[in-house]
Amino acid sequence: MQPPIEELVRGKPDSLSGLPLQWLNDSEPEPFQVRRFDVDGEPVHLFEANYDVRRALLDGTPLGDDGHFVEYFVVTGGPEVGWAVRRLWQRGGSIAYCTAEEDEPDAVVPARQIKDATALSLGKPPAWKRTNAWWPTLRGEPMFFVAQTDPGYSTPFLFTDRKGSFKITVNDIFGQTAEEHYALEERLDSDLR
């Protein structure tokens, strides 16, 4: 069953990366479903809402002329037991999207530091470039990778502690790493000789 997301999500974020926001209108967020996952046999629904930067004010000034920023919603439970919504937002303590209660400074480690990504994955390990990716932690411990959405330039990767907490990192899986860039320069340079 689909969660009644319009009933579950009310109000817009009051901060962005730890800085207070004001809104030019009081319209409600319009989340859309990104994907449904299973975590230990239970359904987990991932939703996303995009906010127009022209409608958000920081110190009385719009955040920009064009574009948007994102909030994610992880919904678990169901009509029998009740729905639970976790609002995942970049809050200022970390690059990971997380709830206010789980916002910790340095709550990620470079993915290349994770020795066995398969052991920390509930299915397949992340399909990303390890040299550009970040693995979320919670209270200093690496979280478990759930899954990623369809590949794109800003692909969300969902993680859990398997106790009800979730975090997301967004990674560009098509971008060129620094190592790839320098290797290509070297190859092109040697081809010109």
NULUMTOR-836239 format. One line per field, with one value per atom (N, C-alpha, C): atom name; x, y, z; residue number from 1; residue in one letter. Coordinates in nm, 2 decimals. Atoms other than C-alpha are relative to their C-alpha. Example, Ala and Ser with C-alpha at 12.3 -4.5 7.8 and 13.67 -1.06 7.14 Angstrom:
REM NULUMTOR-836239
atomo (N:CA:C:N:CA:C)
px (0.09:1.23:0.09:-0.09:1.37:-0.08)
py (-0.12:-0.45:0.12:-0.11:-0.11:0.11)
pz (0.00:0.78:0.00:0.00:0.71:0.08)
num (1:1:1:2:2:2)
residuo (A:A:A:S:S:S)
//
This chain:
REM NULUMTOR-836239
atomo (N:CA:C:N:CA:C:N:CA:C:N:CA:C:N:CA:C:N:CA:C:N:CA:C:N:CA:C:N:CA:C:N:CA:C:N:CA:C:N:CA:C:N:CA:C:N:CA:C:N:CA:C:N:CA:C:N:CA:C:N:CA:C:N:CA:C:N:CA:C:N:CA:C:N:CA:C:N:CA:C:N:CA:C:N:CA:C:N:CA:C:N:CA:C:N:CA:C:N:CA:C:N:CA:C:N:CA:C:N:CA:C:N:CA:C:N:CA:C:N:CA:C:N:CA:C:N:CA:C:N:CA:C:N:CA:C:N:CA:C:N:CA:C:N:CA:C:N:CA:C:N:CA:C:N:CA:C:N:CA:C:N:CA:C:N:CA:C:N:CA:C:N:CA:C:N:CA:C:N:CA:C:N:CA:C:N:CA:C:N:CA:C:N:CA:C:N:CA:C:N:CA:C:N:CA:C:N:CA:C:N:CA:C:N:CA:C:N:CA:C:N:CA:C:N:CA:C:N:CA:C:N:CA:C:N:CA:C:N:CA:C:N:CA:C:N:CA:C:N:CA:C:N:CA:C:N:CA:C:N:CA:C:N:CA:C:N:CA:C:N:CA:C:N:CA:C:N:CA:C:N:CA:C:N:CA:C:N:CA:C:N:CA:C:N:CA:C:N:CA:C:N:CA:C:N:CA:C:N:CA:C:N:CA:C:N:CA:C:N:CA:C:N:CA:C:N:CA:C:N:CA:C:N:CA:C:N:CA:C:N:CA:C:N:CA:C:N:CA:C:N:CA:C:N:CA:C:N:CA:C:N:CA:C:N:CA:C:N:CA:C:N:CA:C:N:CA:C:N:CA:C:N:CA:C:N:CA:C:N:CA:C:N:CA:C:N:CA:C:N:CA:C:N:CA:C:N:CA:C:N:CA:C:N:CA:C:N:CA:C:N:CA:C:N:CA:C:N:CA:C:N:CA:C:N:CA:C:N:CA:C:N:CA:C:N:CA:C:N:CA:C:N:CA:C:N:CA:C:N:CA:C:N:CA:C:N:CA:C:N:CA:C:N:CA:C:N:CA:C:N:CA:C:N:CA:C:N:CA:C:N:CA:C:N:CA:C:N:CA:C:N:CA:C:N:CA:C:N:CA:C:N:CA:C:N:CA:C:N:CA:C:N:CA:C:N:CA:C:N:CA:C:N:CA:C:N:CA:C:N:CA:C:N:CA:C:N:CA:C:N:CA:C:N:CA:C:N:CA:C:N:CA:C:N:CA:C:N:CA:C:N:CA:C:N:CA:C:N:CA:C:N:CA:C:N:CA:C:N:CA:C:N:CA:C:N:CA:C:N:CA:C:N:CA:C:N:CA:C:N:CA:C:N:CA:C:N:CA:C:N:CA:C:N:CA:C:N:CA:C:N:CA:C:N:CA:C:N:CA:C:N:CA:C:N:CA:C:N:CA:C:N:CA:C:N:CA:C:N:CA:C:N:CA:C:N:CA:C:N:CA:C:N:CA:C)
px (0.08:0.00:0.09:-0.07:0.12:-0.03:0.02:0.17:-0.07:0.07:-0.06:0.09:-0.11:0.24:-0.05:0.05:0.03:-0.05:0.04:-0.11:0.11:-0.11:0.22:0.10:-0.11:0.44:-0.07:0.05:0.35:0.11:-0.10:0.56:0.13:-0.13:0.88:0.12:-0.12:1.23:0.02:-0.02:1.32:0.15:-0.15:1.70:0.05:-0.07:1.94:0.15:-0.14:2.29:0.02:-0.01:2.22:-0.03:0.04:2.12:-0.15:0.14:1.77:-0.06:0.07:1.53:-0.13:0.14:1.22:-0.06:0.07:0.96:-0.09:0.09:0.78:-0.14:0.14:0.47:-0.01:0.02:0.32:-0.06:0.05:0.24:0.07:-0.06:0.30:0.09:-0.09:0.58:-0.09:0.07:0.48:0.09:-0.09:0.67:-0.05:0.04:0.68:0.09:-0.07:0.78:0.12:-0.12:1.13:0.01:-0.01:1.14:-0.04:0.03:1.03:0.11:-0.10:1.29:-0.05:0.02:1.29:0.12:-0.11:1.49:-0.04:0.03:1.49:-0.14:0.14:1.16:-0.11:0.10:0.98:0.01:0.00:0.88:0.05:-0.05:1.06:-0.02:0.04:0.93:0.09:-0.08:1.16:-0.07:0.07:1.00:0.10:-0.08:1.16:-0.09:0.07:1.04:0.11:-0.09:1.21:-0.05:0.04:1.21:0.07:-0.05:1.25:0.08:-0.09:1.55:-0.05:0.05:1.37:-0.10:0.11:1.10:0.05:-0.07:1.35:0.09:-0.08:1.51:0.10:-0.10:1.83:0.04:-0.03:1.88:-0.08:0.08:1.60:0.03:-0.04:1.76:-0.03:0.02:1.65:0.13:-0.12:1.90:0.05:-0.05:1.93:-0.11:0.10:1.76:-0.06:0.04:1.73:0.04:-0.04:1.73:-0.09:0.07:1.61:0.09:-0.07:1.72:-0.09:0.07:1.60:-0.02:0.02:1.45:-0.05:0.05:1.40:-0.08:0.09:1.13:0.01:0.01:1.17:-0.12:0.12:0.84:0.00:0.01:0.80:-0.13:0.12:0.52:-0.11:0.12:0.17:-0.13:0.13:-0.20:-0.03:0.03:-0.21:0.08:-0.09:0.09:0.02:-0.03:0.10:0.12:-0.10:0.32:0.11:-0.11:0.66:0.07:-0.07:0.82:0.13:-0.13:1.19:0.03:-0.04:1.27:0.15:-0.15:1.62:0.04:-0.04:1.78:0.14:-0.14:2.13:-0.01:0.03:2.14:0.12:-0.11:2.49:0.11:-0.10:2.67:0.07:-0.05:2.73:-0.04:0.05:2.70:-0.11:0.10:2.47:-0.14:0.14:2.09:-0.04:0.04:1.96:-0.11:0.09:1.71:0.08:-0.06:1.78:0.07:-0.05:1.84:0.13:-0.12:2.11:0.10:-0.09:2.29:0.13:-0.12:2.65:0.11:-0.12:2.97:0.08:-0.08:3.18:-0.07:0.07:2.91:0.01:-0.03:3.06:0.15:-0.14:3.38:0.02:-0.02:3.53:-0.03:0.04:3.39:0.12:-0.12:3.74:0.06:-0.04:3.80:-0.08:0.09:3.52:0.07:-0.08:3.72:-0.09:0.08:3.43:-0.14:0.13:3.13:-0.11:0.10:2.96:-0.06:0.04:2.95:-0.09:0.08:2.79:-0.12:0.11:2.53:-0.11:0.11:2.18:-0.03:0.01:2.20:0.13:-0.12:2.44:0.07:-0.07:2.71:-0.03:0.03:2.68:0.08:-0.07:2.76:0.04:-0.05:2.96:0.15:-0.15:3.31:0.05:-0.04:3.46:0.09:-0.08:3.71:-0.07:0.08:3.43:-0.11:0.12:3.18:0.02:0.00:3.09:-0.09:0.08:2.97:-0.05:0.04:2.75:0.03:-0.02:2.81:-0.11:0.09:2.59:0.07:-0.08:2.76:0.13:-0.13:3.09:0.01:0.00:2.98:-0.05:0.05:2.94:-0.14:0.14:2.57:0.00:0.02:2.44:-0.06:0.05:2.38:-0.13:0.13:2.02:0.00:0.01:2.01:0.02:-0.01:2.04:-0.11:0.10:1.79:0.06:-0.05:1.82:0.12:-0.12:2.16:-0.03:0.01:2.18:0.12:-0.11:2.41:0.00:0.02:2.28:-0.08:0.07:2.20:0.00:0.01:2.07:0.03:-0.04:2.22:-0.06:0.07:2.01:0.07:-0.07:2.17:-0.09:0.07:2.03:0.09:-0.07:2.15:-0.07:0.09:1.88:-0.07:0.07:1.73:-0.10:0.10:1.51:0.06:-0.06:1.76:0.04:-0.04:1.83:0.08:-0.07:2.07:0.02:-0.02:2.13:0.12:-0.10:2.43:-0.03:0.02:2.41:0.13:-0.13:2.69:-0.02:0.00:2.76:0.07:-0.06:2.82:0.06:-0.05:2.90:0.12:-0.10:3.15:0.14:-0.14:3.52:0.07:-0.08:3.74:0.12:-0.13:4.06:0.10:-0.09:4.25:-0.02:0.04:4.06:0.04:-0.04:4.12:0.15:-0.14:4.49:0.05:-0.04:4.52:-0.03:0.04:4.33:0.10:-0.10:4.56:0.13:-0.13:4.86:0.00:0.02:4.73:-0.01:0.01:4.64:0.14:-0.13:4.98:0.09:-0.09:5.16:-0.04:0.04:4.95:0.04:-0.05:5.06:0.14:-0.15:5.43:0.03)
py (-0.12:0.00:0.13:-0.13:0.35:0.08:-0.09:0.58:0.13:-0.13:0.89:0.12:-0.10:1.12:0.14:-0.14:1.44:0.02:-0.01:1.37:-0.01:0.02:1.27:0.11:-0.11:1.56:0.13:-0.14:1.91:0.09:-0.10:2.22:-0.02:0.00:2.31:0.01:-0.01:2.30:0.14:-0.13:2.59:0.04:-0.04:2.58:-0.08:0.06:2.49:0.00:0.01:2.36:0.07:-0.06:2.49:0.15:-0.15:2.85:0.01:-0.01:2.97:0.05:-0.04:3.00:0.06:-0.05:3.20:-0.03:0.04:3.12:0.11:-0.11:3.36:-0.05:0.05:3.14:-0.11:0.10:2.89:-0.13:0.13:2.61:-0.12:0.12:2.26:-0.07:0.07:2.04:-0.10:0.09:1.82:-0.12:0.12:1.49:-0.09:0.11:1.23:-0.12:0.12:0.87:-0.03:0.03:0.79:-0.15:0.14:0.42:-0.07:0.08:0.14:-0.10:0.09:-0.07:-0.10:0.08:-0.36:0.00:0.00:-0.35:-0.11:0.11:-0.68:-0.04:0.05:-0.78:0.11:-0.10:-0.45:0.10:-0.10:-0.20:0.14:-0.14:0.14:0.08:-0.08:0.41:0.13:-0.12:0.69:0.11:-0.11:1.02:0.12:-0.12:1.35:0.12:-0.13:1.71:0.10:-0.10:1.99:0.13:-0.14:2.35:0.10:-0.10:2.64:0.10:-0.09:2.85:0.15:-0.13:3.17:0.03:-0.02:3.11:-0.01:0.01:3.06:0.12:-0.11:3.35:-0.03:0.01:3.36:0.14:-0.14:3.69:0.09:-0.08:3.83:0.00:0.01:3.74:-0.13:0.14:3.46:-0.07:0.08:3.18:-0.01:0.00:3.21:0.04:-0.03:3.29:-0.12:0.12:2.94:-0.12:0.13:2.58:-0.03:0.05:2.39:-0.07:0.09:2.20:-0.11:0.12:1.87:-0.04:0.06:1.71:-0.14:0.14:1.33:-0.04:0.05:1.15:-0.16:0.14:0.79:-0.04:0.04:0.63:-0.15:0.14:0.30:-0.02:0.03:0.12:-0.03:0.03:0.09:0.04:-0.05:0.16:-0.08:0.08:-0.13:0.05:-0.03:-0.02:0.15:-0.15:0.35:0.02:-0.04:0.53:0.08:-0.08:0.67:0.07:-0.08:0.95:0.06:-0.07:1.06:0.10:-0.11:1.39:0.01:0.00:1.37:0.13:-0.13:1.71:0.02:-0.04:1.85:0.11:-0.09:2.02:0.08:-0.08:2.16:-0.08:0.07:1.90:-0.10:0.11:1.66:0.03:-0.01:1.63:-0.11:0.10:1.33:0.07:-0.04:1.39:-0.09:0.07:1.30:0.07:-0.07:1.38:0.09:-0.10:1.66:-0.08:0.07:1.40:-0.08:0.08:1.22:0.08:-0.09:1.53:0.00:0.01:1.47:0.06:-0.05:1.66:-0.12:0.11:1.44:-0.14:0.13:1.17:-0.08:0.08:1.03:-0.03:0.03:0.86:-0.02:0.03:0.84:-0.15:0.14:0.52:-0.09:0.09:0.40:-0.05:0.05:0.36:-0.12:0.12:0.09:-0.12:0.12:-0.23:-0.10:0.10:-0.46:0.05:-0.06:-0.28:-0.11:0.10:-0.61:-0.05:0.04:-0.70:0.10:-0.11:-0.36:0.03:-0.02:-0.40:-0.10:0.09:-0.55:-0.07:0.07:-0.65:0.02:-0.04:-0.54:0.12:-0.12:-0.29:0.12:-0.11:0.06:0.00:-0.01:0.11:0.15:-0.14:0.43:0.00:-0.02:0.56:0.02:-0.01:0.49:0.12:-0.11:0.77:0.13:-0.12:1.03:-0.01:0.03:0.87:0.01:-0.01:0.92:-0.11:0.10:0.64:0.06:-0.05:0.76:-0.08:0.06:0.68:0.05:-0.04:0.69:-0.03:0.01:0.75:-0.08:0.05:0.66:-0.13:0.13:0.33:0.01:-0.01:0.28:-0.06:0.05:0.23:-0.11:0.11:-0.05:0.07:-0.05:0.03:-0.08:0.06:-0.04:-0.02:0.01:0.05:0.15:-0.13:0.34:0.01:-0.02:0.49:-0.02:0.01:0.48:0.09:-0.08:0.60:0.14:-0.13:0.97:0.08:-0.08:1.26:0.03:-0.02:1.31:-0.12:0.12:0.96:-0.02:0.02:0.91:-0.14:0.13:0.62:-0.01:0.02:0.50:-0.09:0.08:0.37:-0.01:0.02:0.24:-0.06:0.07:0.13:-0.13:0.12:-0.15:0.01:-0.02:0.00:0.12:-0.11:0.27:0.13:-0.12:0.53:-0.01:0.00:0.63:0.13:-0.12:0.86:-0.02:0.01:0.94:0.08:-0.08:1.05:0.01:-0.02:1.18:0.01:0.01:1.09:0.01:0.00:1.17:-0.12:0.12:0.83:0.00:-0.01:0.95:0.09:-0.10:1.22:-0.06:0.04:1.19:0.03:-0.02:1.14:0.07:-0.07:1.33:-0.09:0.10:1.01:-0.02:0.02:0.95:0.12:-0.12:1.31:0.01:-0.01:1.30:-0.12:0.11:0.96:0.03:-0.04:1.09:0.10:-0.11:1.40:-0.07:0.07:1.17:-0.08:0.08:0.94:0.09:-0.09:1.23:0.07:-0.06:1.39:-0.09:0.10:1.07:-0.03:0.02:1.03:0.11:-0.11:1.37:0.00:0.00:1.29:-0.09)
pz (0.00:0.00:0.00:0.00:-0.08:0.12:-0.11:0.21:-0.04:0.03:0.22:0.03:-0.02:0.18:0.02:-0.02:0.15:0.14:-0.13:0.49:0.10:-0.10:0.65:0.00:0.01:0.53:0.00:-0.01:0.64:0.04:-0.03:0.64:-0.07:0.07:0.47:0.10:-0.09:0.62:0.05:-0.05:0.84:0.00:0.01:0.77:-0.12:0.11:0.49:0.05:-0.04:0.59:0.13:-0.13:0.94:0.01:0.00:0.83:-0.01:-0.01:0.90:-0.14:0.12:0.60:0.03:0.00:0.54:-0.14:0.13:0.27:-0.05:0.05:0.04:-0.01:0.00:0.04:0.10:-0.10:0.28:-0.07:0.06:0.02:0.06:-0.06:0.14:-0.10:0.09:0.00:-0.09:0.09:-0.30:-0.03:0.02:-0.25:-0.11:0.09:-0.52:0.03:-0.04:-0.48:-0.10:0.08:-0.60:-0.02:0.01:-0.52:0.13:-0.12:-0.28:0.02:-0.03:-0.11:0.11:-0.11:0.13:0.09:-0.10:0.45:0.10:-0.09:0.65:-0.02:0.03:0.48:0.01:-0.02:0.56:-0.12:0.10:0.29:0.05:-0.03:0.29:-0.13:0.12:0.06:0.01:0.01:-0.05:-0.09:0.07:-0.15:-0.01:0.02:-0.27:-0.02:0.03:-0.27:-0.04:0.05:-0.47:0.04:-0.04:-0.34:-0.09:0.09:-0.57:0.08:-0.07:-0.46:0.00:0.01:-0.56:0.11:-0.10:-0.29:0.14:-0.13:-0.01:0.03:-0.04:0.17:0.11:-0.10:0.36:0.03:-0.03:0.54:-0.09:0.08:0.33:-0.15:0.14:0.00:-0.05:0.07:-0.24:-0.01:0.01:-0.25:-0.14:0.14:-0.63:-0.09:0.11:-0.96:-0.07:0.07:-1.08:0.07:-0.06:-0.95:0.12:-0.12:-0.65:0.09:-0.09:-0.35:0.05:-0.02:-0.22:0.14:-0.13:0.09:-0.04:0.02:0.11:0.12:-0.10:0.31:-0.01:-0.01:0.42:0.08:-0.07:0.51:0.02:-0.03:0.69:0.08:-0.07:0.87:-0.10:0.09:0.73:0.08:-0.07:0.81:0.13:-0.11:1.06:0.13:-0.11:1.27:0.01:0.00:1.18:-0.09:0.08:0.94:0.07:-0.06:1.04:-0.12:0.10:0.84:0.05:-0.04:0.86:-0.11:0.10:0.69:0.00:0.01:0.56:-0.08:0.04:0.50:0.02:-0.03:0.47:0.10:-0.11:0.80:0.05:-0.04:0.84:0.07:-0.07:1.04:-0.09:0.08:0.75:-0.14:0.14:0.37:-0.02:0.01:0.44:0.03:-0.03:0.43:0.12:-0.12:0.78:0.08:-0.09:1.05:0.09:-0.09:1.30:0.11:-0.11:1.57:-0.03:0.05:1.36:-0.07:0.06:1.24:0.08:-0.07:1.34:-0.09:0.08:1.23:-0.05:0.05:1.01:0.00:0.00:0.98:-0.13:0.11:0.67:-0.01:0.02:0.57:-0.15:0.14:0.22:-0.02:0.03:0.06:-0.02:0.02:-0.02:0.13:-0.13:0.36:0.04:-0.03:0.37:-0.06:0.05:0.35:-0.07:0.06:0.27:-0.02:0.03:0.11:-0.01:0.01:0.04:0.14:-0.13:0.41:0.06:-0.05:0.48:-0.09:0.10:0.20:0.02:-0.02:0.24:-0.13:0.13:-0.13:-0.07:0.07:-0.39:0.06:-0.05:-0.29:-0.09:0.08:-0.42:-0.13:0.13:-0.79:-0.02:0.01:-0.76:-0.02:0.01:-0.80:0.14:-0.14:-0.46:0.03:-0.03:-0.49:0.01:-0.01:-0.52:0.10:-0.08:-0.28:0.15:-0.15:0.09:0.06:-0.07:0.32:0.14:-0.13:0.61:0.12:-0.13:0.97:0.10:-0.11:1.28:0.13:-0.12:1.61:-0.02:0.03:1.45:-0.07:0.07:1.29:-0.14:0.14:0.92:-0.01:0.02:0.82:-0.11:0.10:0.60:-0.13:0.13:0.23:-0.03:0.04:0.13:-0.16:0.14:-0.24:-0.05:0.07:-0.49:-0.09:0.10:-0.72:-0.14:0.14:-1.10:-0.02:0.02:-1.21:-0.06:0.05:-1.28:0.05:-0.04:-1.23:0.15:-0.15:-0.87:0.05:-0.04:-0.76:0.15:-0.15:-0.40:0.03:-0.05:-0.21:0.14:-0.13:0.09:0.09:-0.10:0.41:0.13:-0.12:0.74:0.11:-0.11:1.08:0.04:-0.02:1.07:0.13:-0.13:1.39:-0.02:0.03:1.22:-0.04:0.05:1.12:-0.14:0.14:0.76:-0.03:0.06:0.58:-0.15:0.14:0.22:-0.04:0.06:0.03:-0.15:0.14:-0.33:-0.07:0.07:-0.57:-0.15:0.15:-0.93:-0.05:0.04:-1.07:-0.14:0.13:-1.42:-0.01:0.00:-1.33:-0.01:0.01:-1.39:0.13:-0.12:-1.08:-0.04:0.02:-1.04:-0.06:0.05:-1.10:-0.15:0.14:-1.43:-0.08:0.07:-1.53:-0.04:0.02:-1.49:-0.08:0.09:-1.65:-0.14:0.13:-1.95:-0.06:0.04:-1.97:-0.04:0.02:-1.95:-0.13:0.12:-2.22:-0.13:0.11:-2.45:-0.03:0.01:-2.39:-0.07:0.06:-2.48:-0.14:0.14:-2.79:-0.10:0.08:-2.91:-0.03:0.02:-2.89:-0.11)
num (1:1:1:2:2:2:3:3:3:4:4:4:5:5:5:6:6:6:7:7:7:8:8:8:9:9:9:10:10:10:11:11:11:12:12:12:13:13:13:14:14:14:15:15:15:16:16:16:17:17:17:18:18:18:19:19:19:20:20:20:21:21:21:22:22:22:23:23:23:24:24:24:25:25:25:26:26:26:27:27:27:28:28:28:29:29:29:30:30:30:31:31:31:32:32:32:33:33:33:34:34:34:35:35:35:36:36:36:37:37:37:38:38:38:39:39:39:40:40:40:41:41:41:42:42:42:43:43:43:44:44:44:45:45:45:46:46:46:47:47:47:48:48:48:49:49:49:50:50:50:51:51:51:52:52:52:53:53:53:54:54:54:55:55:55:56:56:56:57:57:57:58:58:58:59:59:59:60:60:60:61:61:61:62:62:62:63:63:63:64:64:64:65:65:65:66:66:66:67:67:67:68:68:68:69:69:69:70:70:70:71:71:71:72:72:72:73:73:73:74:74:74:75:75:75:76:76:76:77:77:77:78:78:78:79:79:79:80:80:80:81:81:81:82:82:82:83:83:83:84:84:84:85:85:85:86:86:86:87:87:87:88:88:88:89:89:89:90:90:90:91:91:91:92:92:92:93:93:93:94:94:94:95:95:95:96:96:96:97:97:97:98:98:98:99:99:99:100:100:100:101:101:101:102:102:102:103:103:103:104:104:104:105:105:105:106:106:106:107:107:107:108:108:108:109:109:109:110:110:110:111:111:111:112:112:112:113:113:113:114:114:114:115:115:115:116:116:116:117:117:117:118:118:118:119:119:119:120:120:120:121:121:121:122:122:122:123:123:123:124:124:124:125:125:125:126:126:126:127:127:127:128:128:128:129:129:129:130:130:130:131:131:131:132:132:132:133:133:133:134:134:134:135:135:135:136:136:136:137:137:137:138:138:138:139:139:139:140:140:140:141:141:141:142:142:142:143:143:143:144:144:144:145:145:145:146:146:146:147:147:147:148:148:148:149:149:149:150:150:150:151:151:151:152:152:152:153:153:153:154:154:154:155:155:155:156:156:156:157:157:157:158:158:158:159:159:159:160:160:160:161:161:161:162:162:162:163:163:163:164:164:164:165:165:165:166:166:166:167:167:167:168:168:168:169:169:169:170:170:170:171:171:171:172:172:172:173:173:173:174:174:174:175:175:175:176:176:176:177:177:177:178:178:178:179:179:179:180:180:180:181:181:181:182:182:182:183:183:183:184:184:184:185:185:185:186:186:186:187:187:187:188:188:188:189:189:189:190:190:190:191:191:191:192:192:192:193:193:193)
residuo (M:M:M:Q:Q:Q:P:P:P:P:P:P:I:I:I:E:E:E:E:E:E:L:L:L:V:V:V:R:R:R:G:G:G:K:K:K:P:P:P:D:D:D:S:S:S:L:L:L:S:S:S:G:G:G:L:L:L:P:P:P:L:L:L:Q:Q:Q:W:W:W:L:L:L:N:N:N:D:D:D:S:S:S:E:E:E:P:P:P:E:E:E:P:P:P:F:F:F:Q:Q:Q:V:V:V:R:R:R:R:R:R:F:F:F:D:D:D:V:V:V:D:D:D:G:G:G:E:E:E:P:P:P:V:V:V:H:H:H:L:L:L:F:F:F:E:E:E:A:A:A:N:N:N:Y:Y:Y:D:D:D:V:V:V:R:R:R:R:R:R:A:A:A:L:L:L:L:L:L:D:D:D:G:G:G:T:T:T:P:P:P:L:L:L:G:G:G:D:D:D:D:D:D:G:G:G:H:H:H:F:F:F:V:V:V:E:E:E:Y:Y:Y:F:F:F:V:V:V:V:V:V:T:T:T:G:G:G:G:G:G:P:P:P:E:E:E:V:V:V:G:G:G:W:W:W:A:A:A:V:V:V:R:R:R:R:R:R:L:L:L:W:W:W:Q:Q:Q:R:R:R:G:G:G:G:G:G:S:S:S:I:I:I:A:A:A:Y:Y:Y:C:C:C:T:T:T:A:A:A:E:E:E:E:E:E:D:D:D:E:E:E:P:P:P:D:D:D:A:A:A:V:V:V:V:V:V:P:P:P:A:A:A:R:R:R:Q:Q:Q:I:I:I:K:K:K:D:D:D:A:A:A:T:T:T:A:A:A:L:L:L:S:S:S:L:L:L:G:G:G:K:K:K:P:P:P:P:P:P:A:A:A:W:W:W:K:K:K:R:R:R:T:T:T:N:N:N:A:A:A:W:W:W:W:W:W:P:P:P:T:T:T:L:L:L:R:R:R:G:G:G:E:E:E:P:P:P:M:M:M:F:F:F:F:F:F:V:V:V:A:A:A:Q:Q:Q:T:T:T:D:D:D:P:P:P:G:G:G:Y:Y:Y:S:S:S:T:T:T:P:P:P:F:F:F:L:L:L:F:F:F:T:T:T:D:D:D:R:R:R:K:K:K:G:G:G:S:S:S:F:F:F:K:K:K:I:I:I:T:T:T:V:V:V:N:N:N:D:D:D:I:I:I:F:F:F:G:G:G:Q:Q:Q:T:T:T:A:A:A:E:E:E:E:E:E:H:H:H:Y:Y:Y:A:A:A:L:L:L:E:E:E:E:E:E:R:R:R:L:L:L:D:D:D:S:S:S:D:D:D:L:L:L:R:R:R)
//
